[in-house]
Amino acid sequence: MASPAMNNILAALLAFDTTSRHSNLAMIDWIADFLAARGVASRRFYDPSGGKANLYARLGPSGGGGVMLSGHTDVVPVDGQAW
């Protein structure tokens, strides 16, 4: 069972409208602030329009090896879909 803290994080993330036709910057900023409050530095990589960004963060020691996790912050709209 998820902890109340995890439920709060999930609720905050789900509250952002990151439909692909909109900017994701508010969510990226929230995640960057969340990480920074926990001592994790991050870096934004903006698309050419400046309206969307990816976020890169590194946890743990520098050096060889490690695990990389990748995700996305947008969802595809359902308008015009036959399903």
C-alpha distances in whole Angstrom, upper triangle without the diagonal:
4,7,9,12,10,10,13,14,13,15,18,19,19,21,24,26,27,28,31,34,33,32,29,30,28,25,27,28,25,23,26,26,22,23,27,25,23,27,26,29,29,32,32,34,36,37,41,41,39,36,33,32,30,28,29,27,27,25,27,30,33,34,34,31,28,25,25,23,24,23,24,24,26,26,29,30,31,34,37,34,35,32
4,7,8,6,7,10,11,10,12,15,15,16,18,21,23,24,26,28,31,30,29,26,27,25,22,23,24,21,19,22,22,19,20,23,21,20,23,23,26,26,29,29,31,33,34,38,37,35,33,30,29,27,25,25,24,24,22,24,28,31,32,32,30,26,24,23,21,22,20,22,21,23,23,27,28,29,32,35,33,35,31
4,5,5,6,9,10,11,12,14,16,16,18,21,24,25,27,30,32,31,30,26,27,25,22,23,24,20,19,22,21,17,18,21,19,18,22,22,25,25,28,29,31,33,35,39,38,35,33,31,29,27,25,26,24,24,22,24,27,30,33,33,30,27,25,25,22,23,22,23,23,25,25,29,30,31,34,37,36,37,34
4,5,5,6,9,10,10,12,14,15,16,19,22,24,26,29,31,29,28,25,26,23,20,22,22,19,18,21,20,16,18,21,19,18,22,22,25,25,28,29,31,33,34,38,37,34,32,30,29,27,25,26,24,25,24,26,29,32,34,35,33,29,27,27,24,25,23,24,22,25,25,28,29,31,33,37,35,37,34
4,5,5,6,9,10,11,13,14,15,18,21,22,25,28,30,28,26,23,23,20,18,19,19,16,15,17,16,13,15,17,15,14,18,18,21,22,25,25,28,30,32,35,35,32,30,27,26,24,22,23,21,22,20,22,26,29,31,32,30,27,25,24,21,22,21,22,20,23,24,28,29,30,33,37,35,38,35
4,5,5,6,9,10,11,12,14,16,20,20,23,25,28,26,25,21,22,20,16,18,19,15,14,17,16,13,14,17,16,15,18,18,21,21,23,24,26,28,30,33,33,30,28,25,24,22,20,21,19,21,19,21,25,27,30,30,28,24,22,21,18,19,18,19,18,20,21,25,26,28,31,34,32,35,32
4,5,5,6,9,10,10,12,15,18,19,21,24,27,25,24,21,22,19,16,19,19,16,15,18,18,15,17,20,18,18,21,21,23,23,26,25,28,29,30,34,33,31,28,26,25,23,22,23,22,24,22,25,29,31,33,34,31,28,25,24,21,21,19,19,18,20,20,23,25,26,29,32,31,33,30
4,5,5,6,9,10,11,13,17,18,21,24,26,23,22,19,20,17,14,17,17,13,13,16,15,12,15,18,16,16,20,19,22,22,24,24,26,27,29,33,31,29,26,24,23,22,21,22,21,23,22,25,28,31,33,34,32,28,26,25,22,22,20,20,17,20,20,24,25,26,29,32,31,34,31
4,5,5,6,9,10,12,15,16,19,21,24,21,20,17,17,15,12,14,14,10,10,13,12,9,12,15,14,14,17,16,19,18,20,20,23,24,26,29,28,26,24,21,20,19,17,19,18,19,19,22,25,27,30,31,29,25,23,21,18,18,16,16,14,17,18,22,23,25,28,31,30,33,30
4,5,5,6,9,11,14,14,17,19,22,20,19,16,17,15,12,14,15,12,11,15,15,12,14,18,17,17,20,19,21,20,22,21,23,24,25,29,28,26,23,21,20,19,18,19,19,21,20,23,27,29,31,32,29,25,23,21,18,17,15,15,13,15,15,19,20,22,25,28,27,29,27
4,5,5,6,9,12,14,16,19,21,19,19,16,17,15,12,15,16,12,13,17,16,14,17,19,18,19,22,21,23,22,24,23,25,25,26,30,28,26,23,21,21,21,20,22,22,24,24,27,30,32,34,35,33,29,26,24,21,20,17,17,14,16,16,19,20,21,24,27,27,29,26
4,6,5,7,11,12,15,18,20,17,16,14,14,11,9,12,12,9,10,13,13,11,14,16,16,17,20,19,20,19,21,20,22,22,24,27,26,23,20,19,18,18,17,20,19,22,22,25,29,30,33,34,32,28,26,24,20,20,17,16,13,15,16,19,20,22,24,28,27,30,28
4,5,6,9,10,13,15,17,15,14,11,12,10,7,10,11,8,8,12,13,11,13,16,16,17,20,18,19,17,19,17,19,20,21,24,23,21,18,16,16,15,14,17,17,20,20,24,27,28,31,32,30,26,23,21,17,16,13,12,9,11,12,16,17,20,22,25,25,28,26
4,5,8,9,11,14,16,15,15,12,14,12,9,13,14,12,12,16,16,15,17,20,20,21,23,22,23,21,22,20,22,22,22,26,24,22,19,17,18,17,17,20,20,23,24,27,31,32,34,34,32,29,25,23,19,18,14,13,10,11,11,14,15,17,19,23,22,25,22
4,6,9,11,15,16,14,14,12,13,11,9,13,14,11,13,16,16,15,18,20,20,22,24,23,24,22,23,21,22,22,23,26,24,22,19,17,18,18,18,22,22,25,26,29,33,34,36,37,35,31,28,26,22,21,17,15,12,12,13,16,16,18,20,23,23,26,24
4,6,9,12,13,10,10,8,10,8,6,10,11,10,11,14,15,15,17,19,20,21,24,22,22,20,20,18,19,18,19,22,20,18,15,13,14,15,16,19,20,24,25,28,32,32,35,35,34,30,27,24,21,19,16,13,9,10,11,14,14,17,18,22,22,25,24
4,6,9,10,7,8,8,10,9,9,12,14,13,14,17,18,18,20,22,23,25,27,25,25,22,22,19,20,18,18,21,18,17,14,13,15,16,17,21,22,26,27,31,34,34,37,37,35,32,29,26,23,20,16,13,10,8,9,11,11,13,15,18,19,22,21
4,6,8,6,6,5,9,9,8,10,13,13,13,16,18,18,19,22,23,24,26,23,23,20,19,16,17,15,15,18,16,15,12,10,12,13,14,18,20,23,25,29,32,32,34,34,32,29,26,23,20,17,13,10,7,5,6,9,10,13,15,18,18,22,21
4,6,6,8,8,12,12,12,14,16,16,17,19,21,21,23,25,27,28,29,27,26,23,22,19,19,17,16,18,16,16,13,11,14,15,17,21,23,26,28,32,35,35,36,36,34,31,28,25,22,18,15,11,9,5,5,6,6,10,11,14,14,18,17
4,5,7,8,12,13,13,14,17,18,18,20,22,23,24,26,28,29,30,27,26,22,21,18,17,15,13,15,14,14,11,9,12,13,16,19,22,26,28,31,34,34,35,35,33,31,27,24,21,17,14,11,9,5,6,6,7,11,12,14,15,18,18
4,7,9,12,14,14,16,18,19,20,22,24,25,26,28,29,31,32,29,28,25,23,19,18,16,14,15,13,14,10,10,13,15,19,22,25,28,31,34,37,36,38,38,36,34,31,27,24,21,18,14,12,9,9,8,8,12,12,14,15,19,19
4,7,9,10,11,13,15,16,17,19,20,22,23,25,26,28,29,27,25,22,21,17,17,14,13,15,12,12,8,8,12,14,17,20,23,27,29,33,35,35,37,37,36,33,30,27,24,21,17,14,11,9,10,10,10,14,14,17,18,22,22
4,6,8,9,10,11,13,14,16,17,19,20,21,23,25,26,24,22,19,17,14,13,11,10,13,10,9,5,5,8,11,14,17,20,24,26,30,32,32,34,35,33,31,28,25,22,19,16,13,10,9,11,13,13,17,18,21,22,25,25
4,6,6,6,9,10,11,12,14,16,17,18,20,22,23,20,19,16,15,12,12,10,11,14,12,10,7,5,7,9,11,14,17,20,23,26,29,29,31,32,30,27,25,21,19,16,13,10,7,7,10,13,14,18,19,22,22,26,25
4,5,5,6,8,10,10,12,14,15,16,18,20,21,18,17,14,13,10,11,9,11,14,12,9,7,6,6,9,10,14,16,19,22,25,28,28,30,31,30,28,25,22,20,17,15,12,10,11,14,16,18,21,23,25,26,30,29
4,6,5,6,9,10,11,12,14,15,16,19,20,18,17,15,15,12,14,13,15,17,15,13,10,9,10,12,12,16,17,21,22,26,29,29,32,33,32,29,27,24,21,19,16,14,11,12,15,17,18,22,23,26,27,30,29
4,5,5,6,9,10,10,12,14,15,17,18,16,16,14,14,12,14,13,15,18,17,14,12,10,10,10,10,14,15,18,20,23,26,27,29,30,29,26,23,20,18,16,13,11,8,10,13,16,17,21,22,26,26,29,28
4,5,5,6,9,10,11,12,14,16,16,14,13,10,10,8,10,11,13,16,15,13,11,9,7,7,7,10,12,15,17,21,24,24,26,27,26,23,21,18,16,14,12,10,8,11,14,17,19,23,25,28,28,31,30
4,5,5,6,8,10,10,12,14,15,13,12,10,10,9,12,12,15,18,17,13,12,11,10,10,9,12,13,16,18,22,24,24,27,29,28,25,24,21,19,17,16,14,12,14,17,21,22,26,27,30,31,34,33
4,6,5,6,9,10,11,13,14,13,13,12,13,12,15,16,18,21,20,17,15,14,12,13,11,13,13,17,18,21,24,25,28,29,28,25,23,21,18,17,16,14,12,14,17,21,22,25,27,31,30,34,32
4,5,5,6,8,10,11,12,11,11,9,11,11,14,15,18,21,21,18,16,14,12,11,8,11,10,13,14,18,21,22,25,26,25,22,20,17,15,14,13,12,10,14,17,20,22,25,28,31,30,34,32
4,5,5,6,9,10,10,8,8,6,8,9,12,14,17,20,20,17,16,14,11,11,8,9,9,12,13,17,19,20,23,25,24,21,20,17,16,15,15,14,13,16,20,23,25,28,30,33,33,36,35
4,5,5,6,9,10,9,9,9,11,12,16,17,20,23,22,19,18,17,15,14,11,13,12,14,15,18,21,22,25,27,27,24,22,20,19,19,18,18,16,19,22,25,27,30,32,35,35,39,37
4,6,5,7,9,9,10,10,13,14,17,19,22,25,25,21,20,18,16,15,12,13,12,14,14,17,20,21,25,26,25,22,21,19,17,17,17,17,15,19,21,25,27,30,32,35,35,38,36
4,5,5,6,5,7,8,11,13,16,18,22,25,25,22,21,19,16,14,11,11,8,10,10,13,16,18,21,23,22,19,18,16,15,16,16,17,16,19,22,26,28,31,34,37,36,39,37
4,5,5,5,6,8,11,13,17,19,22,25,25,22,22,20,17,16,12,12,10,12,11,14,17,18,22,24,24,21,20,19,18,19,19,20,18,22,25,29,31,34,36,39,39,42,40
4,6,7,9,11,14,16,20,22,25,28,28,25,24,22,20,19,16,16,13,14,14,16,19,20,24,26,26,23,22,21,20,21,21,22,20,24,27,30,32,35,37,41,40,43,41
4,6,9,11,15,17,21,23,27,30,30,26,26,24,21,19,16,15,12,12,11,13,16,18,21,24,23,20,20,19,18,20,20,21,21,24,27,31,33,36,38,41,41,44,41
4,6,10,13,16,20,22,26,29,29,26,26,24,21,19,15,14,11,11,9,11,13,15,19,22,22,19,19,19,19,20,21,22,22,26,29,32,35,38,40,43,42,45,43
4,7,10,13,16,19,23,26,27,23,24,21,18,16,12,10,7,7,7,9,12,13,17,19,19,16,16,15,15,17,18,19,19,23,26,29,32,35,38,40,40,43,41
4,7,10,14,17,20,23,24,21,21,19,16,14,10,9,6,7,8,11,13,13,17,19,19,17,17,16,16,17,18,19,19,22,26,29,32,35,37,40,39,42,41
4,7,10,13,17,20,21,17,18,16,12,10,7,5,4,7,10,13,15,14,17,19,19,17,16,14,14,14,15,16,16,19,22,26,28,32,34,36,36,39,38
4,7,10,13,16,17,14,15,13,10,8,6,5,7,9,13,16,17,16,19,20,21,19,18,15,15,14,15,15,15,18,22,25,27,31,33,35,35,38,37
4,6,10,13,14,11,12,10,6,6,5,6,9,12,16,19,20,19,22,23,23,21,20,17,16,14,14,13,13,15,19,22,24,28,30,32,32,35,35
4,7,10,11,9,11,8,5,5,6,8,11,14,18,21,22,21,23,23,23,22,20,17,16,14,14,13,13,15,19,21,23,27,29,31,31,34,34
4,7,8,5,7,6,4,7,9,11,15,18,21,25,26,24,26,27,27,25,24,20,19,16,16,14,13,14,18,19,22,25,27,28,29,32,32
4,6,5,7,6,6,8,11,14,17,21,24,27,29,27,29,29,29,27,25,21,20,17,16,14,14,14,17,18,20,23,24,26,26,30,30
4,6,8,9,9,12,15,17,21,24,27,31,32,30,31,32,32,30,28,25,24,21,20,17,17,17,20,20,22,25,26,27,28,32,32
4,5,7,10,13,16,19,22,25,29,32,34,32,34,34,34,32,30,27,25,22,21,18,17,16,19,19,20,24,24,25,27,30,31
4,6,7,11,13,16,19,23,26,29,31,30,32,32,32,30,29,25,24,21,19,17,15,15,18,20,21,25,25,27,28,32,32
4,7,11,13,17,20,23,26,30,32,31,33,34,33,31,29,25,23,20,18,15,13,13,15,17,18,21,22,24,25,29,29
4,7,10,14,17,20,23,27,29,28,30,30,30,27,25,21,19,16,14,11,10,10,13,15,16,20,21,23,24,28,28
4,7,10,13,17,20,23,25,24,26,27,26,24,22,18,17,14,12,10,9,11,14,16,19,22,24,26,26,30,29
4,7,10,14,17,20,22,21,23,23,23,20,18,14,13,10,9,8,8,11,14,17,20,23,25,27,27,30,29
4,7,10,13,17,19,18,20,21,21,18,16,13,12,10,10,10,10,13,16,19,22,25,28,30,30,33,32
4,7,10,14,15,15,17,18,17,15,13,10,10,9,11,12,13,16,19,22,25,28,31,33,32,35,34
4,7,10,12,12,15,16,16,13,12,10,10,11,12,14,15,18,21,25,28,31,33,36,35,38,36
4,7,9,9,11,13,13,10,10,9,10,12,14,16,18,21,24,28,31,34,36,39,38,40,39
4,7,9,11,13,12,10,10,10,11,14,16,18,20,23,26,29,33,35,38,41,39,42,40
4,7,9,11,11,9,10,12,13,16,19,22,23,27,30,33,36,39,42,44,43,45,43
4,6,9,10,9,12,13,16,19,22,24,26,30,32,36,39,41,44,47,45,48,46
4,7,9,9,12,13,16,18,22,24,26,29,32,35,39,42,44,46,45,48,46
4,7,8,12,13,17,19,23,26,28,31,34,37,40,43,46,47,46,48,47
4,7,10,12,16,18,22,25,28,31,33,36,40,42,45,46,45,47,45
4,7,10,13,16,20,23,26,29,31,34,37,40,43,44,42,44,43
4,7,10,13,17,20,23,26,28,31,34,37,40,42,40,42,40
4,7,10,13,17,20,23,25,27,31,33,36,38,36,38,36
4,7,10,14,16,19,22,24,28,30,33,35,33,35,34
4,7,10,13,16,18,21,25,27,30,32,30,32,30
4,7,10,13,15,18,21,24,27,29,27,29,28
4,7,9,11,14,18,20,23,25,24,26,25
4,6,8,11,15,17,20,22,21,24,23
4,7,10,13,16,19,21,21,24,22
4,7,9,13,15,18,17,20,19
4,6,9,12,15,14,17,16
4,6,9,11,10,14,13
4,6,8,9,12,12
4,6,5,9,8
4,5,9,10
4,7,9
4,6
4
